[in-house]
Amino acid sequence: MADEKKKTVKVTLVKSPIGCKKNHRDCVRGLGLKKIRQTRELEDTPSVRGMIRAVSFLVRVEE
């Protein structure tokens, strides 16, 4: 089990969350994104996928 490679997903903020709903801004912050063009590599879990789906118009995703 220790040798299993965890799947990750690379998320980049491409549009500003200013003017969006508060829960969308919270999802962007929950993904760890603060600035435009900032990229985070996150573990591919259902909760992360749900947050990405909620703000899909603000982020770019690379598998």
All heavy atoms as TSV, in Angstrom:
chain	resi	resn	atom	element	x	y	z
A	1	MET	N	N	0.801	-1.187	0.000
A	1	MET	CA	C	0.000	0.000	0.000
A	1	MET	C	C	0.847	1.255	0.000
A	1	MET	O	O	0.450	2.255	-0.563
A	1	MET	CB	C	-0.910	0.029	1.222
A	1	MET	CG	C	-2.225	-0.611	1.003
A	1	MET	SD	S	-3.375	0.060	2.179
A	1	MET	CE	C	-4.831	-0.117	1.201
A	2	ALA	N	N	1.993	1.214	0.620
A	2	ALA	CA	C	2.833	2.395	0.672
A	2	ALA	C	C	3.394	2.729	-0.701
A	2	ALA	O	O	3.753	3.869	-0.962
A	2	ALA	CB	C	3.967	2.180	1.650
A	3	ASP	N	N	3.461	1.730	-1.593
A	3	ASP	CA	C	4.006	1.960	-2.922
A	3	ASP	C	C	2.977	2.509	-3.891
A	3	ASP	O	O	3.327	2.884	-5.002
A	3	ASP	CB	C	4.579	0.657	-3.485
A	3	ASP	CG	C	5.790	0.210	-2.691
A	3	ASP	OD1	O	6.426	1.068	-2.054
A	3	ASP	OD2	O	6.089	-0.991	-2.716
A	4	GLU	N	N	1.694	2.549	-3.483
A	4	GLU	CA	C	0.665	3.060	-4.382
A	4	GLU	C	C	0.910	4.525	-4.669
A	4	GLU	O	O	1.190	5.312	-3.780
A	4	GLU	CB	C	-0.723	2.907	-3.756
A	4	GLU	CG	C	-1.271	1.516	-3.845
A	4	GLU	CD	C	-2.701	1.472	-3.350
A	4	GLU	OE1	O	-3.440	2.440	-3.549
A	4	GLU	OE2	O	-3.054	0.446	-2.770
A	5	LYS	N	N	0.800	4.858	-5.932
A	5	LYS	CA	C	0.975	6.251	-6.323
A	5	LYS	C	C	-0.393	6.918	-6.302
A	5	LYS	O	O	-1.321	6.464	-6.954
A	5	LYS	CB	C	1.590	6.324	-7.721
A	5	LYS	CG	C	1.999	7.694	-8.119
A	5	LYS	CD	C	2.732	7.676	-9.438
A	5	LYS	CE	C	3.189	9.068	-9.795
A	5	LYS	NZ	N	3.851	9.082	-11.088
A	6	LYS	N	N	-0.507	7.981	-5.526
A	6	LYS	CA	C	-1.784	8.667	-5.424
A	6	LYS	C	C	-1.996	9.520	-6.659
A	6	LYS	O	O	-1.082	10.199	-7.120
A	6	LYS	CB	C	-1.825	9.543	-4.176
A	6	LYS	CG	C	-1.733	8.725	-2.919
A	6	LYS	CD	C	-2.133	9.532	-1.732
A	6	LYS	CE	C	-2.076	8.629	-0.525
A	6	LYS	NZ	N	-2.894	9.073	0.540
A	7	LYS	N	N	-3.218	9.483	-7.177
A	7	LYS	CA	C	-3.540	10.304	-8.331
A	7	LYS	C	C	-3.657	11.751	-7.896
A	7	LYS	O	O	-4.179	12.060	-6.835
A	7	LYS	CB	C	-4.859	9.865	-8.957
A	7	LYS	CG	C	-4.784	8.566	-9.692
A	7	LYS	CD	C	-6.056	8.320	-10.447
A	7	LYS	CE	C	-5.932	7.125	-11.345
A	7	LYS	NZ	N	-7.125	6.951	-12.169
A	8	THR	N	N	-3.147	12.632	-8.735
A	8	THR	CA	C	-3.239	14.052	-8.447
A	8	THR	C	C	-3.856	14.765	-9.642
A	8	THR	O	O	-3.869	14.245	-10.767
A	8	THR	CB	C	-1.863	14.667	-8.145
A	8	THR	OG1	O	-1.024	14.486	-9.274
A	8	THR	CG2	C	-1.245	14.053	-6.915
A	9	VAL	N	N	-4.354	15.956	-9.378
A	9	VAL	CA	C	-4.928	16.786	-10.420
A	9	VAL	C	C	-4.339	18.182	-10.243
A	9	VAL	O	O	-4.157	18.656	-9.118
A	9	VAL	CB	C	-6.475	16.771	-10.341
A	9	VAL	CG1	C	-6.977	17.361	-9.065
A	9	VAL	CG2	C	-7.097	17.435	-11.524
A	10	LYS	N	N	-3.965	18.822	-11.349
A	10	LYS	CA	C	-3.356	20.145	-11.308
A	10	LYS	C	C	-4.435	21.174	-11.635
A	10	LYS	O	O	-5.065	21.110	-12.690
A	10	LYS	CB	C	-2.222	20.225	-12.320
A	10	LYS	CG	C	-1.302	21.398	-12.117
A	10	LYS	CD	C	-0.190	21.407	-13.126
A	10	LYS	CE	C	0.884	20.419	-12.724
A	10	LYS	NZ	N	2.109	20.579	-13.526
A	11	VAL	N	N	-4.657	22.125	-10.723
A	11	VAL	CA	C	-5.711	23.123	-10.860
A	11	VAL	C	C	-5.081	24.505	-10.923
A	11	VAL	O	O	-4.254	24.849	-10.079
A	11	VAL	CB	C	-6.689	23.049	-9.662
A	11	VAL	CG1	C	-7.829	24.023	-9.843
A	11	VAL	CG2	C	-7.215	21.644	-9.479
A	12	THR	N	N	-5.474	25.308	-11.917
A	12	THR	CA	C	-4.951	26.656	-12.094
A	12	THR	C	C	-6.109	27.643	-12.124
A	12	THR	O	O	-7.089	27.434	-12.842
A	12	THR	CB	C	-4.162	26.772	-13.415
A	12	THR	OG1	O	-3.153	25.768	-13.433
A	12	THR	CG2	C	-3.541	28.142	-13.570
A	13	LEU	N	N	-5.997	28.717	-11.364
A	13	LEU	CA	C	-7.008	29.769	-11.364
A	13	LEU	C	C	-6.777	30.649	-12.580
A	13	LEU	O	O	-5.705	31.210	-12.745
A	13	LEU	CB	C	-6.914	30.594	-10.079
A	13	LEU	CG	C	-7.995	31.640	-9.861
A	13	LEU	CD1	C	-9.371	30.983	-9.730
A	13	LEU	CD2	C	-7.698	32.463	-8.629
A	14	VAL	N	N	-7.773	30.753	-13.470
A	14	VAL	CA	C	-7.607	31.519	-14.703
A	14	VAL	C	C	-8.518	32.739	-14.758
A	14	VAL	O	O	-8.347	33.588	-15.627
A	14	VAL	CB	C	-7.845	30.644	-15.953
A	14	VAL	CG1	C	-6.781	29.584	-16.070
A	14	VAL	CG2	C	-9.216	30.048	-15.952
A	15	LYS	N	N	-9.472	32.834	-13.853
A	15	LYS	CA	C	-10.398	33.967	-13.852
A	15	LYS	C	C	-10.630	34.391	-12.407
A	15	LYS	O	O	-10.679	33.557	-11.507
A	15	LYS	CB	C	-11.718	33.552	-14.502
A	15	LYS	CG	C	-12.661	34.680	-14.762
A	15	LYS	CD	C	-13.880	34.202	-15.521
A	15	LYS	CE	C	-14.849	35.348	-15.701
A	15	LYS	NZ	N	-16.113	34.893	-16.269
A	16	SER	N	N	-10.815	35.681	-12.191
A	16	SER	CA	C	-10.968	36.198	-10.844
A	16	SER	C	C	-12.329	35.834	-10.250
A	16	SER	O	O	-13.353	35.923	-10.925
A	16	SER	CB	C	-10.823	37.716	-10.863
A	16	SER	OG	O	-11.116	38.257	-9.601
A	17	PRO	N	N	-12.349	35.440	-8.982
A	17	PRO	CA	C	-13.617	35.135	-8.321
A	17	PRO	C	C	-14.355	36.374	-7.812
A	17	PRO	O	O	-15.419	36.256	-7.215
A	17	PRO	CB	C	-13.206	34.227	-7.165
A	17	PRO	CG	C	-11.814	34.609	-6.864
A	17	PRO	CD	C	-11.206	35.042	-8.164
A	18	ILE	N	N	-13.807	37.566	-8.052
A	18	ILE	CA	C	-14.492	38.797	-7.632
A	18	ILE	C	C	-15.811	38.889	-8.386
A	18	ILE	O	O	-15.862	38.720	-9.598
A	18	ILE	CB	C	-13.615	40.037	-7.913
A	18	ILE	CG1	C	-12.353	39.991	-7.085
A	18	ILE	CG2	C	-14.390	41.326	-7.656
A	18	ILE	CD1	C	-11.366	41.081	-7.408
A	19	GLY	N	N	-16.864	39.153	-7.665
A	19	GLY	CA	C	-18.180	39.274	-8.276
A	19	GLY	C	C	-18.938	37.964	-8.344
A	19	GLY	O	O	-20.080	37.930	-8.788
A	20	CYS	N	N	-18.310	36.876	-7.913
A	20	CYS	CA	C	-18.973	35.575	-7.882
A	20	CYS	C	C	-19.691	35.398	-6.546
A	20	CYS	O	O	-19.494	36.169	-5.615
A	20	CYS	CB	C	-17.958	34.448	-8.047
A	20	CYS	SG	S	-17.210	34.413	-9.670
A	21	LYS	N	N	-20.485	34.352	-6.469
A	21	LYS	CA	C	-21.161	34.030	-5.215
A	21	LYS	C	C	-20.129	33.700	-4.141
A	21	LYS	O	O	-19.028	33.243	-4.438
A	21	LYS	CB	C	-22.073	32.828	-5.402
A	21	LYS	CG	C	-23.226	33.085	-6.331
A	21	LYS	CD	C	-24.071	31.843	-6.448
A	21	LYS	CE	C	-25.238	32.067	-7.366
A	21	LYS	NZ	N	-26.066	30.863	-7.507
A	22	LYS	N	N	-20.527	33.908	-2.885
A	22	LYS	CA	C	-19.619	33.661	-1.777
A	22	LYS	C	C	-19.183	32.199	-1.720
A	22	LYS	O	O	-18.016	31.905	-1.477
A	22	LYS	CB	C	-20.261	34.055	-0.452
A	22	LYS	CG	C	-19.325	33.874	0.729
A	22	LYS	CD	C	-19.933	34.310	2.012
A	22	LYS	CE	C	-19.026	34.194	3.201
A	22	LYS	NZ	N	-17.989	33.215	3.199
A	23	ASN	N	N	-20.104	31.261	-2.006
A	23	ASN	CA	C	-19.709	29.850	-1.937
A	23	ASN	C	C	-18.728	29.491	-3.058
A	23	ASN	O	O	-17.903	28.597	-2.897
A	23	ASN	CB	C	-20.917	28.921	-1.921
A	23	ASN	CG	C	-21.788	29.050	-3.134
A	23	ASN	OD1	O	-21.674	30.023	-3.881
A	23	ASN	ND2	N	-22.677	28.106	-3.337
A	24	HIS	N	N	-18.765	30.192	-4.183
A	24	HIS	CA	C	-17.773	29.960	-5.233
A	24	HIS	C	C	-16.410	30.483	-4.795
A	24	HIS	O	O	-15.393	29.826	-5.014
A	24	HIS	CB	C	-18.200	30.635	-6.534
A	24	HIS	CG	C	-19.372	29.962	-7.184
A	24	HIS	ND1	N	-20.079	30.550	-8.191
A	24	HIS	CD2	C	-19.966	28.773	-6.960
A	24	HIS	CE1	C	-21.056	29.748	-8.570
A	24	HIS	NE2	N	-21.006	28.660	-7.827
A	25	ARG	N	N	-16.398	31.665	-4.170
A	25	ARG	CA	C	-15.127	32.195	-3.651
A	25	ARG	C	C	-14.557	31.264	-2.585
A	25	ARG	O	O	-13.347	31.039	-2.528
A	25	ARG	CB	C	-15.326	33.597	-3.070
A	25	ARG	CG	C	-15.631	34.651	-4.114
A	25	ARG	CD	C	-15.506	36.059	-3.564
A	25	ARG	NE	N	-16.334	36.291	-2.400
A	25	ARG	CZ	C	-17.559	36.808	-2.419
A	25	ARG	NH1	N	-18.110	37.132	-3.575
A	25	ARG	NH2	N	-18.235	37.002	-1.301
A	26	ASP	N	N	-15.439	30.705	-1.749
A	26	ASP	CA	C	-14.986	29.770	-0.718
A	26	ASP	C	C	-14.401	28.501	-1.330
A	26	ASP	O	O	-13.419	27.955	-0.817
A	26	ASP	CB	C	-16.134	29.423	0.226
A	26	ASP	CG	C	-16.575	30.602	1.069
A	26	ASP	OD1	O	-15.804	31.576	1.184
A	26	ASP	OD2	O	-17.698	30.548	1.608
A	27	CYS	N	N	-14.979	28.021	-2.425
A	27	CYS	CA	C	-14.437	26.830	-3.097
A	27	CYS	C	C	-13.051	27.108	-3.662
A	27	CYS	O	O	-12.160	26.259	-3.565
A	27	CYS	CB	C	-15.372	26.378	-4.218
A	27	CYS	SG	S	-16.782	25.444	-3.648
A	28	VAL	N	N	-12.873	28.291	-4.245
A	28	VAL	CA	C	-11.555	28.653	-4.791
A	28	VAL	C	C	-10.523	28.682	-3.672
A	28	VAL	O	O	-9.415	28.151	-3.805
A	28	VAL	CB	C	-11.623	30.009	-5.528
A	28	VAL	CG1	C	-10.231	30.515	-5.874
A	28	VAL	CG2	C	-12.457	29.882	-6.792
A	29	ARG	N	N	-10.879	29.278	-2.531
A	29	ARG	CA	C	-9.961	29.317	-1.392
A	29	ARG	C	C	-9.720	27.919	-0.838
A	29	ARG	O	O	-8.619	27.596	-0.400
A	29	ARG	CB	C	-10.512	30.227	-0.289
A	29	ARG	CG	C	-10.512	31.697	-0.623
A	29	ARG	CD	C	-9.122	32.217	-0.900
A	29	ARG	NE	N	-8.284	32.118	0.258
A	29	ARG	CZ	C	-7.745	33.131	0.895
A	29	ARG	NH1	N	-7.923	34.346	0.444
A	29	ARG	NH2	N	-7.010	32.938	1.954
A	30	GLY	N	N	-10.772	27.090	-0.828
A	30	GLY	CA	C	-10.635	25.718	-0.347
A	30	GLY	C	C	-9.697	24.887	-1.204
A	30	GLY	O	O	-9.063	23.952	-0.715
A	31	LEU	N	N	-9.612	25.234	-2.481
A	31	LEU	CA	C	-8.670	24.562	-3.376
A	31	LEU	C	C	-7.250	25.096	-3.198
A	31	LEU	O	O	-6.309	24.568	-3.781
A	31	LEU	CB	C	-9.103	24.744	-4.834
A	31	LEU	CG	C	-10.371	24.001	-5.245
A	31	LEU	CD1	C	-10.831	24.481	-6.612
A	31	LEU	CD2	C	-10.155	22.502	-5.248
A	32	GLY	N	N	-7.102	26.146	-2.390
A	32	GLY	CA	C	-5.779	26.699	-2.107
A	32	GLY	C	C	-5.316	27.722	-3.113
A	32	GLY	O	O	-4.122	27.997	-3.212
A	33	LEU	N	N	-6.256	28.293	-3.865
A	33	LEU	CA	C	-5.900	29.257	-4.898
A	33	LEU	C	C	-6.204	30.672	-4.419
A	33	LEU	O	O	-7.303	30.945	-3.943
A	33	LEU	CB	C	-6.672	28.959	-6.186
A	33	LEU	CG	C	-6.433	27.572	-6.769
A	33	LEU	CD1	C	-7.407	27.294	-7.883
A	33	LEU	CD2	C	-5.014	27.423	-7.245
A	34	LYS	N	N	-5.222	31.563	-4.551
A	34	LYS	CA	C	-5.405	32.939	-4.111
A	34	LYS	C	C	-5.228	33.936	-5.245
A	34	LYS	O	O	-5.900	34.952	-5.278
A	34	LYS	CB	C	-4.397	33.277	-3.004
A	34	LYS	CG	C	-4.601	32.480	-1.750
A	34	LYS	CD	C	-3.568	32.852	-0.716
A	34	LYS	CE	C	-3.758	32.023	0.535
A	34	LYS	NZ	N	-2.757	32.325	1.549
A	35	LYS	N	N	-4.304	33.656	-6.148
A	35	LYS	CA	C	-3.991	34.601	-7.215
A	35	LYS	C	C	-4.245	33.968	-8.573
A	35	LYS	O	O	-4.150	32.743	-8.730
A	35	LYS	CB	C	-2.518	35.013	-7.144
A	35	LYS	CG	C	-2.148	35.723	-5.875
A	35	LYS	CD	C	-0.679	36.077	-5.881
A	35	LYS	CE	C	-0.330	36.829	-4.617
A	35	LYS	NZ	N	1.082	37.255	-4.614
A	36	ILE	N	N	-4.540	34.807	-9.551
A	36	ILE	CA	C	-4.733	34.320	-10.917
A	36	ILE	C	C	-3.410	33.736	-11.413
A	36	ILE	O	O	-2.336	34.252	-11.118
A	36	ILE	CB	C	-5.221	35.462	-11.824
A	36	ILE	CG1	C	-6.611	35.896	-11.369
A	36	ILE	CG2	C	-5.270	35.033	-13.286
A	36	ILE	CD1	C	-7.184	37.063	-12.138
A	37	ARG	N	N	-3.507	32.642	-12.149
A	37	ARG	CA	C	-2.386	31.863	-12.686
A	37	ARG	C	C	-1.632	31.093	-11.617
A	37	ARG	O	O	-0.567	30.542	-11.884
A	37	ARG	CB	C	-1.431	32.736	-13.511
A	37	ARG	CG	C	-2.023	33.184	-14.827
A	37	ARG	CD	C	-1.011	33.837	-15.718
A	37	ARG	NE	N	-0.449	35.058	-15.167
A	37	ARG	CZ	C	-0.980	36.266	-15.306
A	37	ARG	NH1	N	-2.081	36.418	-15.962
A	37	ARG	NH2	N	-0.388	37.302	-14.778
A	38	GLN	N	N	-2.163	31.031	-10.406
A	38	GLN	CA	C	-1.559	30.196	-9.369
A	38	GLN	C	C	-2.004	28.757	-9.608
A	38	GLN	O	O	-3.164	28.504	-9.921
A	38	GLN	CB	C	-2.004	30.652	-7.989
A	38	GLN	CG	C	-1.353	29.866	-6.873
A	38	GLN	CD	C	-1.786	30.343	-5.503
A	38	GLN	OE1	O	-2.700	31.143	-5.381
A	38	GLN	NE2	N	-1.130	29.845	-4.478
A	39	THR	N	N	-1.107	27.818	-9.460
A	39	THR	CA	C	-1.386	26.410	-9.706
A	39	THR	C	C	-1.150	25.605	-8.444
A	39	THR	O	O	-0.177	25.834	-7.728
A	39	THR	CB	C	-0.480	25.870	-10.834
A	39	THR	OG1	O	-0.727	26.636	-12.003
A	39	THR	CG2	C	-0.778	24.420	-11.121
A	40	ARG	N	N	-2.042	24.664	-8.187
A	40	ARG	CA	C	-1.900	23.745	-7.057
A	40	ARG	C	C	-2.061	22.328	-7.583
A	40	ARG	O	O	-2.873	22.072	-8.459
A	40	ARG	CB	C	-2.993	23.984	-6.014
A	40	ARG	CG	C	-2.901	25.263	-5.234
A	40	ARG	CD	C	-1.780	25.268	-4.218
A	40	ARG	NE	N	-1.764	24.104	-3.369
A	40	ARG	CZ	C	-2.250	24.039	-2.145
A	40	ARG	NH1	N	-2.782	25.095	-1.600
A	40	ARG	NH2	N	-2.178	22.930	-1.452
A	41	GLU	N	N	-1.302	21.430	-7.034
A	41	GLU	CA	C	-1.439	20.015	-7.354
A	41	GLU	C	C	-2.114	19.358	-6.161
A	41	GLU	O	O	-1.555	19.300	-5.069
A	41	GLU	CB	C	-0.071	19.395	-7.625
A	41	GLU	CG	C	-0.193	18.052	-8.290
A	41	GLU	CD	C	1.097	17.613	-8.941
A	41	GLU	OE1	O	1.864	18.474	-9.385
A	41	GLU	OE2	O	1.308	16.391	-8.983
A	42	LEU	N	N	-3.341	18.864	-6.380
A	42	LEU	CA	C	-4.167	18.334	-5.305
A	42	LEU	C	C	-4.432	16.855	-5.519
A	42	LEU	O	O	-4.413	16.361	-6.650
A	42	LEU	CB	C	-5.505	19.088	-5.257
A	42	LEU	CG	C	-5.402	20.601	-5.101
A	42	LEU	CD1	C	-6.746	21.234	-5.369
A	42	LEU	CD2	C	-4.912	20.942	-3.716
A	43	GLU	N	N	-4.689	16.175	-4.430
A	43	GLU	CA	C	-5.050	14.766	-4.491
A	43	GLU	C	C	-6.422	14.632	-5.148
A	43	GLU	O	O	-7.323	15.424	-4.886
A	43	GLU	CB	C	-5.092	14.185	-3.079
A	43	GLU	CG	C	-5.200	12.687	-3.045
A	43	GLU	CD	C	-5.089	12.159	-1.633
A	43	GLU	OE1	O	-4.479	12.839	-0.788
A	43	GLU	OE2	O	-5.633	11.072	-1.395
A	44	ASP	N	N	-6.567	13.660	-6.028
A	44	ASP	CA	C	-7.806	13.468	-6.781
A	44	ASP	C	C	-8.816	12.711	-5.930
A	44	ASP	O	O	-8.854	11.483	-5.935
A	44	ASP	CB	C	-7.513	12.724	-8.076
A	44	ASP	CG	C	-8.675	12.761	-9.040
A	44	ASP	OD1	O	-9.654	13.472	-8.763
A	44	ASP	OD2	O	-8.592	12.090	-10.081
A	45	THR	N	N	-9.640	13.449	-5.178
A	45	THR	CA	C	-10.669	12.853	-4.331
A	45	THR	C	C	-12.033	13.378	-4.768
A	45	THR	O	O	-12.121	14.402	-5.452
A	45	THR	CB	C	-10.444	13.217	-2.855
A	45	THR	OG1	O	-10.537	14.633	-2.713
A	45	THR	CG2	C	-9.096	12.739	-2.362
A	46	PRO	N	N	-13.117	12.708	-4.376
A	46	PRO	CA	C	-14.449	13.185	-4.742
A	46	PRO	C	C	-14.757	14.589	-4.217
A	46	PRO	O	O	-15.422	15.376	-4.904
A	46	PRO	CB	C	-15.384	12.154	-4.108
A	46	PRO	CG	C	-14.571	10.916	-4.023
A	46	PRO	CD	C	-13.167	11.382	-3.757
A	47	SER	N	N	-14.260	14.936	-3.042
A	47	SER	CA	C	-14.531	16.273	-2.507
A	47	SER	C	C	-13.817	17.350	-3.324
A	47	SER	O	O	-14.383	18.417	-3.592
A	47	SER	CB	C	-14.126	16.359	-1.045
A	47	SER	OG	O	-12.758	16.095	-0.891
A	48	VAL	N	N	-12.590	17.083	-3.745
A	48	VAL	CA	C	-11.851	18.038	-4.571
A	48	VAL	C	C	-12.529	18.154	-5.935
A	48	VAL	O	O	-12.693	19.254	-6.468
A	48	VAL	CB	C	-10.373	17.616	-4.717
A	48	VAL	CG1	C	-9.666	18.445	-5.780
A	48	VAL	CG2	C	-9.661	17.745	-3.394
A	49	ARG	N	N	-12.954	17.031	-6.498
A	49	ARG	CA	C	-13.652	17.048	-7.788
A	49	ARG	C	C	-14.940	17.862	-7.708
A	49	ARG	O	O	-15.299	18.575	-8.640
A	49	ARG	CB	C	-13.973	15.624	-8.251
A	49	ARG	CG	C	-12.792	14.886	-8.787
A	49	ARG	CD	C	-12.410	15.446	-10.111
A	49	ARG	NE	N	-11.247	14.754	-10.637
A	49	ARG	CZ	C	-10.751	14.986	-11.828
A	49	ARG	NH1	N	-11.296	15.876	-12.618
A	49	ARG	NH2	N	-9.686	14.345	-12.232
A	50	GLY	N	N	-15.645	17.761	-6.583
A	50	GLY	CA	C	-16.874	18.526	-6.405
A	50	GLY	C	C	-16.611	20.016	-6.365
A	50	GLY	O	O	-17.359	20.809	-6.953
A	51	MET	N	N	-15.545	20.427	-5.669
A	51	MET	CA	C	-15.198	21.851	-5.625
A	51	MET	C	C	-14.781	22.349	-7.005
A	51	MET	O	O	-15.136	23.459	-7.403
A	51	MET	CB	C	-14.097	22.110	-4.605
A	51	MET	CG	C	-14.558	21.961	-3.183
A	51	MET	SD	S	-13.439	22.658	-1.965
A	51	MET	CE	C	-12.049	21.560	-2.068
A	52	ILE	N	N	-14.039	21.526	-7.738
A	52	ILE	CA	C	-13.625	21.908	-9.090
A	52	ILE	C	C	-14.850	22.055	-9.988
A	52	ILE	O	O	-14.949	23.001	-10.767
A	52	ILE	CB	C	-12.638	20.873	-9.676
A	52	ILE	CG1	C	-11.304	20.952	-8.940
A	52	ILE	CG2	C	-12.445	21.084	-11.161
A	52	ILE	CD1	C	-10.341	19.833	-9.274
A	53	ARG	N	N	-15.803	21.148	-9.864
A	53	ARG	CA	C	-17.014	21.206	-10.679
A	53	ARG	C	C	-17.821	22.467	-10.369
A	53	ARG	O	O	-18.399	23.075	-11.264
A	53	ARG	CB	C	-17.878	19.965	-10.441
A	53	ARG	CG	C	-18.987	19.807	-11.446
A	53	ARG	CD	C	-19.764	18.506	-11.265
A	53	ARG	NE	N	-18.908	17.327	-11.239
A	53	ARG	CZ	C	-18.740	16.543	-10.175
A	53	ARG	NH1	N	-19.383	16.780	-9.058
A	53	ARG	NH2	N	-17.949	15.495	-10.237
A	54	ALA	N	N	-17.824	22.892	-9.106
A	54	ALA	CA	C	-18.581	24.080	-8.706
A	54	ALA	C	C	-17.993	25.354	-9.303
A	54	ALA	O	O	-18.730	26.303	-9.582
A	54	ALA	CB	C	-18.625	24.186	-7.188
A	55	VAL	N	N	-16.685	25.401	-9.480
A	55	VAL	CA	C	-16.039	26.613	-9.994
A	55	VAL	C	C	-15.322	26.335	-11.312
A	55	VAL	O	O	-14.291	26.945	-11.611
A	55	VAL	CB	C	-15.061	27.209	-8.956
A	55	VAL	CG1	C	-15.792	27.720	-7.750
A	55	VAL	CG2	C	-13.996	26.201	-8.555
A	56	SER	N	N	-15.869	25.452	-12.123
A	56	SER	CA	C	-15.215	25.054	-13.367
A	56	SER	C	C	-15.024	26.221	-14.327
A	56	SER	O	O	-14.132	26.184	-15.175
A	56	SER	CB	C	-16.011	23.949	-14.050
A	56	SER	OG	O	-17.312	24.421	-14.368
A	57	PHE	N	N	-15.836	27.273	-14.198
A	57	PHE	CA	C	-15.718	28.435	-15.075
A	57	PHE	C	C	-14.585	29.368	-14.642
A	57	PHE	O	O	-14.248	30.310	-15.363
A	57	PHE	CB	C	-17.045	29.200	-15.126
A	57	PHE	CG	C	-17.524	29.670	-13.786
A	57	PHE	CD1	C	-17.306	30.965	-13.389
A	57	PHE	CD2	C	-18.193	28.814	-12.921
A	57	PHE	CE1	C	-17.741	31.411	-12.153
A	57	PHE	CE2	C	-18.648	29.246	-11.701
A	57	PHE	CZ	C	-18.418	30.554	-11.307
A	58	LEU	N	N	-13.984	29.097	-13.489
A	58	LEU	CA	C	-12.888	29.929	-12.984
A	58	LEU	C	C	-11.524	29.248	-13.066
A	58	LEU	O	O	-10.502	29.922	-12.946
A	58	LEU	CB	C	-13.133	30.306	-11.512
A	58	LEU	CG	C	-14.366	31.137	-11.192
A	58	LEU	CD1	C	-14.514	31.287	-9.686
A	58	LEU	CD2	C	-14.295	32.476	-11.857
A	59	VAL	N	N	-11.501	27.934	-13.230
A	59	VAL	CA	C	-10.244	27.191	-13.149
A	59	VAL	C	C	-9.998	26.369	-14.407
A	59	VAL	O	O	-10.915	26.067	-15.158
A	59	VAL	CB	C	-10.215	26.256	-11.918
A	59	VAL	CG1	C	-10.299	27.037	-10.636
A	59	VAL	CG2	C	-11.309	25.220	-11.984
A	60	ARG	N	N	-8.731	25.993	-14.593
A	60	ARG	CA	C	-8.334	25.062	-15.649
A	60	ARG	C	C	-7.754	23.840	-14.954
A	60	ARG	O	O	-6.967	23.970	-14.002
A	60	ARG	CB	C	-7.280	25.683	-16.563
A	60	ARG	CG	C	-6.897	24.766	-17.715
A	60	ARG	CD	C	-5.923	25.402	-18.679
A	60	ARG	NE	N	-4.652	25.657	-18.003
A	60	ARG	CZ	C	-4.022	26.822	-17.993
A	60	ARG	NH1	N	-4.531	27.850	-18.631
A	60	ARG	NH2	N	-2.876	26.961	-17.346
A	61	VAL	N	N	-8.136	22.667	-15.424
A	61	VAL	CA	C	-7.747	21.419	-14.770
A	61	VAL	C	C	-6.910	20.579	-15.714
A	61	VAL	O	O	-7.242	20.420	-16.888
A	61	VAL	CB	C	-9.005	20.614	-14.340
A	61	VAL	CG1	C	-8.598	19.326	-13.649
A	61	VAL	CG2	C	-9.899	21.452	-13.448
A	62	GLU	N	N	-5.801	20.049	-15.205
A	62	GLU	CA	C	-4.950	19.119	-15.945
A	62	GLU	C	C	-4.846	17.837	-15.148
A	62	GLU	O	O	-4.593	17.876	-13.949
A	62	GLU	CB	C	-3.564	19.712	-16.153
A	62	GLU	CG	C	-3.553	20.997	-16.940
A	62	GLU	CD	C	-2.189	21.648	-16.967
A	62	GLU	OE1	O	-1.180	20.900	-16.838
A	62	GLU	OE2	O	-2.128	22.866	-17.081
A	63	GLU	N	N	-5.055	16.730	-15.788
A	63	GLU	CA	C	-5.016	15.432	-15.119
A	63	GLU	C	C	-3.589	14.952	-14.950
A	63	GLU	O	O	-2.748	15.185	-15.720
A	63	GLU	CB	C	-5.798	14.397	-15.918
A	63	GLU	CG	C	-7.192	14.853	-16.214
A	63	GLU	CD	C	-8.203	14.360	-15.217
A	63	GLU	OE1	O	-7.902	13.392	-14.517
A	63	GLU	OE2	O	-9.258	14.957	-15.152
